[in-house]
Amino acid sequence: MNTNAKKPRRSRSPSTLTNSEIAELLARESDGARMPAQKALRRASRRALFWDEEAADLLKQRRDLTELSGVGPYLQKLIASWIENPPSIPEPPATRQGFLTLTEARAILAKKPSWLRGIKGDLQMHTVWSDGEGTTDEMAEAAIAHKYEYIALTAHAKGLKIAGGIDEKQVARQAAEIAAMNERLRSAGQNLSLLHSIELNLNPRGEGDMDERCLSKLDLVLGCFHSSLRTKEDQTQRYLAALRNPAIQILGHPRGRIYNFRLGLTADWPKVFGLAAELDKAVEIDGYPDRQDLNVDLVRLAKKAGCRISLGTDSHGPSQLRFMEYAAAAALQAGVRPDRVLNFLTRDELLAWVSRVRSKERKETRKVRS
């Protein structure tokens, strides 16, 4: 099944070359370039996903394109020449298909402003406990600025040492810090609660890398694959095993794709999403611009299967909480109802859902053992 459906290219006037198309042109230009130009072109292609204004609009306003992240004098001339005389743009390779730019995401959200306002929290982010740049306090401050009711702090688990994964003893120390922070927030009259969570590292058999007794004490567990992500064989059984893992409630960034770098895994997605719906578990839209995983096409399949959706920014610093726009736009574009999105639940409703999923898993485990 093609999860990156091709869209026909329209002939465009000079004023309507989009950031998405500029990103593709930059990536294609990098293919034949030498270093260091190749690196600059690839970086600018990625940064085009983040630009909060259309480059063509800046040029119409006679503004400098170097206002855009990743654009220097050389790239300014190149991009300006494309906008003034748009070249033919072939279909992108699969590694660059299905990614929203920030301007596209905002245009989608502008059609229903209440959608983004209704989101009560962010269910994936990282702090200095693993590979994030922000402290617990700093991420909490950013969440308050977003008027969130809760955020899930999802440090990497111990098996992912390259990302500073934490072990069971560190999880216990983090629990104390989060409890103290929640008490300070309550004393200050803040509505925000920090949820103690983790990004559990799953092996290809769907097994986690942490003691399940430790995981059972957490508010929420996100399970993610971080290895064997370039295999081209069907990975349906890997996903089914992961969803059946009793420790997890959310399957995070399912494909493991990265813009212009890695296509990610493939599977019988209706079957995967069908099991998630049966178990009442959620699949994630990771809003980090390089990931956007699940993309809109796969979210539509998840919606059709009836499974829950979780939105997480995968933030590694306070400023990145804004990436919720990408995840929220994908869900809205796919037509997902708010009652199927975890982030529209109140804190108490969210924790009640986790409790129900865990209770169901315990009952199934007892049946198997008996």
VENRASUL-V458534 format. One record per residue. N is the residue number from 0. RES is the residue in one small letter. PHI is phi in whole degrees, -180 to 180 (NA if undefined). NEAR is the number of other C-alpha atoms within 8 Angstrom. D_LAST is the distance of its C-alpha to the last C-alpha in Angstrom with 1 decimal. Layout:
N_RES_PHI_NEAR_D_LAST / N_RES_PHI_NEAR_D_LAST
//
This chain:
0_m_NA_3_39.2 / 1_n_-81_4_42.0 / 2_t_-95_6_40.8 / 3_n_-128_8_44.3 / 4_a_-55_8_46.4 / 5_k_-77_6_50.0 / 6_k_-113_5_52.6 / 7_p_-65_4_56.1 / 8_r_-81_7_58.7 / 9_r_-95_4_61.5 / 10_s_-70_4_65.0 / 11_r_-124_8_65.7 / 12_s_-83_7_68.7 / 13_p_-55_11_69.3 / 14_s_-82_10_68.3 / 15_t_-118_8_64.8 / 16_l_-65_12_63.3 / 17_t_-90_9_60.0 / 18_n_-61_13_58.3 / 19_s_-61_10_55.5 / 20_e_-72_9_58.2 / 21_i_-65_12_59.9 / 22_a_-59_13_56.6 / 23_e_-68_12_56.4 / 24_l_-63_10_60.1 / 25_l_-64_12_59.7 / 26_a_-64_12_56.8 / 27_r_-67_8_58.8 / 28_e_-63_10_61.8 / 29_s_-68_13_59.9 / 30_d_-59_7_59.0 / 31_g_-105_7_62.6 / 32_a_-91_8_63.6 / 33_r_-99_7_64.1 / 34_m_-69_6_63.0 / 35_p_-88_6_63.4 / 36_a_-61_9_63.9 / 37_q_-59_13_60.7 / 38_k_-63_9_58.7 / 39_a_-65_9_60.6 / 40_l_-67_13_60.0 / 41_r_-66_11_56.3 / 42_r_-64_9_56.0 / 43_a_-66_13_58.1 / 44_s_-60_14_56.0 / 45_r_-66_11_52.9 / 46_r_-65_10_54.8 / 47_a_-60_13_56.0 / 48_l_-66_14_52.6 / 49_f_-95_9_53.3 / 50_w_-57_13_56.9 / 51_d_-93_6_57.3 / 52_e_-137_7_60.4 / 53_e_-72_10_61.3 / 54_a_-57_10_63.6 / 55_a_-63_12_65.9 / 56_d_-68_9_66.4 / 57_l_-61_12_67.5 / 58_l_-65_11_70.0 / 59_k_-62_8_71.3 / 60_q_-85_6_71.9 / 61_r_59_6_73.7 / 62_r_-96_7_71.2 / 63_d_-80_8_70.3 / 64_l_-70_11_67.2 / 65_t_-69_10_66.7 / 66_e_-66_6_65.3 / 67_l_-84_8_62.1 / 68_s_-59_9_59.7 / 69_g_85_9_60.1 / 70_v_-109_12_63.5 / 71_g_-107_8_66.7 / 72_p_-57_7_70.2 / 73_y_-64_7_69.5 / 74_l_-69_9_66.4 / 75_q_-60_12_68.2 / 76_k_-64_8_70.9 / 77_l_-66_8_68.4 / 78_i_-65_9_66.3 / 79_a_-60_9_69.6 / 80_s_-66_9_70.9 / 81_w_-69_10_67.7 / 82_i_-66_12_67.9 / 83_e_-75_8_71.6 / 84_n_-136_7_71.2 / 85_p_-60_11_67.6 / 86_p_-81_5_66.7 / 87_s_-68_4_64.5 / 88_i_-120_8_60.8 / 89_p_-66_5_58.6 / 90_e_-62_7_54.9 / 91_p_-67_8_53.0 / 92_p_-66_6_50.6 / 93_a_-59_7_46.9 / 94_t_-70_12_46.6 / 95_r_-123_10_48.9 / 96_q_-97_10_47.8 / 97_g_80_9_46.2 / 98_f_-109_10_47.2 / 99_l_-84_11_48.9 / 100_t_-86_14_51.9 / 101_l_-62_12_52.2 / 102_t_-66_11_55.0 / 103_e_-66_8_53.0 / 104_a_-60_13_50.0 / 105_r_-68_10_52.5 / 106_a_-66_8_54.1 / 107_i_-64_11_50.8 / 108_l_-67_14_50.0 / 109_a_-65_7_53.5 / 110_k_-73_6_52.9 / 111_k_-147_7_50.4 / 112_p_-57_8_51.2 / 113_s_-67_6_48.7 / 114_w_-62_10_45.8 / 115_l_-67_9_46.3 / 116_r_-65_7_47.2 / 117_g_-79_7_44.0 / 118_i_-74_9_41.8 / 119_k_-99_13_40.6 / 120_g_-176_12_39.4 / 121_d_-119_15_38.8 / 122_l_-109_13_35.3 / 123_q_-157_14_36.2 / 124_m_-161_14_38.9 / 125_h_-125_18_39.8 / 126_t_-121_16_41.8 / 127_v_-66_10_43.4 / 128_w_-64_11_40.1 / 129_s_-128_12_39.5 / 130_d_-110_13_42.1 / 131_g_-82_12_43.5 / 132_e_-101_9_47.1 / 133_g_-99_13_46.7 / 134_t_-78_10_45.7 / 135_t_-59_9_43.2 / 136_d_-61_8_46.3 / 137_e_-67_9_48.0 / 138_m_-68_12_45.0 / 139_a_-65_11_44.7 / 140_e_-61_8_48.4 / 141_a_-65_11_48.1 / 142_a_-66_14_45.3 / 143_i_-63_10_47.5 / 144_a_-62_7_50.3 / 145_h_-86_6_48.0 / 146_k_61_8_47.2 / 147_y_-81_14_43.5 / 148_e_-91_11_41.1 / 149_y_-158_13_38.6 / 150_i_-140_15_38.2 / 151_a_-101_14_35.2 / 152_l_-90_14_36.2 / 153_t_-117_13_34.3 / 154_a_-59_15_35.4 / 155_h_-68_16_34.4 / 156_a_-84_14_31.6 / 157_k_-61_12_32.5 / 158_g_-68_7_32.0 / 159_l_-100_11_34.9 / 160_k_-65_7_37.6 / 161_i_-63_5_40.4 / 162_a_-104_8_39.7 / 163_g_69_11_39.5 / 164_g_-54_14_35.7 / 165_i_-103_12_34.7 / 166_d_-98_9_32.2 / 167_e_-61_9_30.0 / 168_k_-67_6_33.0 / 169_q_-68_8_35.1 / 170_v_-60_10_32.5 / 171_a_-64_8_32.7 / 172_r_-68_8_36.5 / 173_q_-64_9_36.5 / 174_a_-59_9_34.4 / 175_a_-65_8_37.2 / 176_e_-64_8_39.9 / 177_i_-67_12_38.2 / 178_a_-62_8_37.7 / 179_a_-67_8_41.4 / 180_m_-66_10_42.5 / 181_n_-63_11_40.7 / 182_e_-66_8_42.4 / 183_r_-65_8_45.8 / 184_l_-63_12_45.2 / 185_r_-64_9_44.5 / 186_s_-64_7_47.6 / 187_a_-86_6_49.7 / 188_g_78_6_48.7 / 189_q_-83_8_46.9 / 190_n_-88_8_44.3 / 191_l_-80_14_42.4 / 192_s_-123_10_39.0 / 193_l_-94_12_37.7 / 194_l_-96_12_34.0 / 195_h_-81_12_32.5 / 196_s_-134_13_30.9 / 197_i_-158_13_30.8 / 198_e_-98_12_31.2 / 199_l_-69_13_28.3 / 200_n_-84_15_29.4 / 201_l_-100_14_27.1 / 202_n_-85_11_27.4 / 203_p_-61_9_27.6 / 204_r_-93_8_23.9 / 205_g_81_13_23.2 / 206_e_-91_10_22.3 / 207_g_-87_10_24.0 / 208_d_-115_11_26.3 / 209_m_-132_11_25.5 / 210_d_-62_7_23.1 / 211_e_-66_7_20.4 / 212_r_-67_6_21.1 / 213_c_-67_10_24.7 / 214_l_-65_10_23.9 / 215_s_-67_7_21.9 / 216_k_-86_6_25.2 / 217_l_-81_11_27.2 / 218_d_-69_9_28.3 / 219_l_-163_13_27.6 / 220_v_-128_14_26.6 / 221_l_-103_14_28.5 / 222_g_-109_15_27.3 / 223_c_-139_12_30.1 / 224_f_-88_12_31.0 / 225_h_-132_10_34.0 / 226_s_-136_6_34.2 / 227_s_52_6_34.9 / 228_l_-94_10_36.3 / 229_r_-106_8_39.1 / 230_t_-64_6_37.3 / 231_k_-97_6_38.4 / 232_e_-72_5_35.5 / 233_d_-59_8_33.1 / 234_q_-113_10_30.4 / 235_t_-55_12_28.1 / 236_q_-64_6_25.0 / 237_r_-61_10_25.8 / 238_y_-68_11_25.8 / 239_l_-64_11_22.6 / 240_a_-64_11_20.8 / 241_a_-63_13_22.6 / 242_l_-65_14_21.7 / 243_r_-81_6_18.0 / 244_n_-65_9_18.5 / 245_p_-67_9_17.0 / 246_a_-80_10_20.0 / 247_i_-107_11_22.7 / 248_q_-115_13_24.0 / 249_i_-128_12_27.2 / 250_l_-93_15_28.0 / 251_g_-89_12_31.5 / 252_h_17_15_34.6 / 253_p_-54_12_32.5 / 254_r_-79_11_35.2 / 255_g_74_14_36.7 / 256_r_-83_13_40.1 / 257_i_-140_11_43.4 / 258_y_-51_12_46.7 / 259_n_59_8_49.0 / 260_f_-138_7_46.9 / 261_r_-146_10_43.5 / 262_l_-71_13_42.2 / 263_g_92_10_38.5 / 264_l_-87_14_35.6 / 265_t_-122_11_35.2 / 266_a_-163_9_32.3 / 267_d_-81_10_31.5 / 268_w_-64_11_31.8 / 269_p_-58_9_31.0 / 270_k_-68_8_27.7 / 271_v_-63_12_27.0 / 272_f_-67_14_28.3 / 273_g_-63_12_26.4 / 274_l_-68_10_23.0 / 275_a_-58_14_24.4 / 276_a_-65_13_25.3 / 277_e_-62_8_21.9 / 278_l_-87_8_20.2 / 279_d_62_9_23.3 / 280_k_-95_14_24.2 / 281_a_-110_14_27.9 / 282_v_-113_16_30.1 / 283_e_-97_15_33.2 / 284_i_-103_18_36.9 / 285_d_-81_16_38.2 / 286_g_-84_17_41.8 / 287_y_-60_12_43.4 / 288_p_-54_12_46.3 / 289_d_-72_7_45.7 / 290_r_-101_12_42.1 / 291_q_40_15_41.9 / 292_d_-133_13_38.5 / 293_l_-80_12_37.3 / 294_n_-87_11_40.7 / 295_v_-60_11_41.9 / 296_d_-62_11_41.1 / 297_l_-73_10_37.5 / 298_v_-62_14_37.2 / 299_r_-61_11_38.5 / 300_l_-67_11_35.6 / 301_a_-64_16_33.1 / 302_k_-62_12_34.8 / 303_k_-62_7_34.7 / 304_a_-74_10_30.9 / 305_g_87_10_30.7 / 306_c_-87_17_29.0 / 307_r_-75_15_30.0 / 308_i_-119_12_32.8 / 309_s_-117_13_33.4 / 310_l_-110_17_36.9 / 311_g_-142_14_37.7 / 312_t_-85_17_41.0 / 313_d_59_10_39.8 / 314_s_-61_13_42.8 / 315_h_-118_12_44.0 / 316_g_-170_12_46.8 / 317_p_-56_10_47.9 / 318_s_-68_6_50.2 / 319_q_-83_9_47.4 / 320_l_-61_12_45.7 / 321_r_-67_7_48.1 / 322_f_-66_12_46.0 / 323_m_-57_12_44.1 / 324_e_-59_13_46.8 / 325_y_-67_15_45.5 / 326_a_-65_16_41.9 / 327_a_-64_13_43.0 / 328_a_-65_12_45.5 / 329_a_-63_13_43.0 / 330_a_-64_12_40.7 / 331_l_-66_11_43.7 / 332_q_-62_9_45.2 / 333_a_-81_11_41.9 / 334_g_80_8_42.0 / 335_v_-71_12_38.7 / 336_r_-78_6_38.6 / 337_p_-56_6_38.6 / 338_d_-73_7_35.5 / 339_r_-105_10_33.5 / 340_v_-107_13_34.9 / 341_l_-56_12_33.1 / 342_n_-70_12_36.5 / 343_f_-90_11_37.8 / 344_l_-77_11_35.3 / 345_t_-71_9_36.4 / 346_r_-57_9_34.9 / 347_d_-65_7_32.9 / 348_e_-65_8_31.7 / 349_l_-63_10_30.7 / 350_l_-67_10_28.7 / 351_a_-67_8_27.1 / 352_w_-63_8_26.0 / 353_v_-57_11_24.5 / 354_s_-62_8_22.6 / 355_r_-66_8_21.2 / 356_v_-63_12_20.2 / 357_r_-65_10_18.4 / 358_s_-63_8_16.7 / 359_k_-63_8_15.5 / 360_e_-64_9_14.3 / 361_r_-63_9_12.3 / 362_k_-64_8_10.6 / 363_e_-65_8_10.0 / 364_t_-64_8_8.6 / 365_r_-65_8_6.1 / 366_k_-62_7_5.2 / 367_v_-63_6_5.5 / 368_r_-70_5_3.8 / 369_s_-82_4_0.0
//
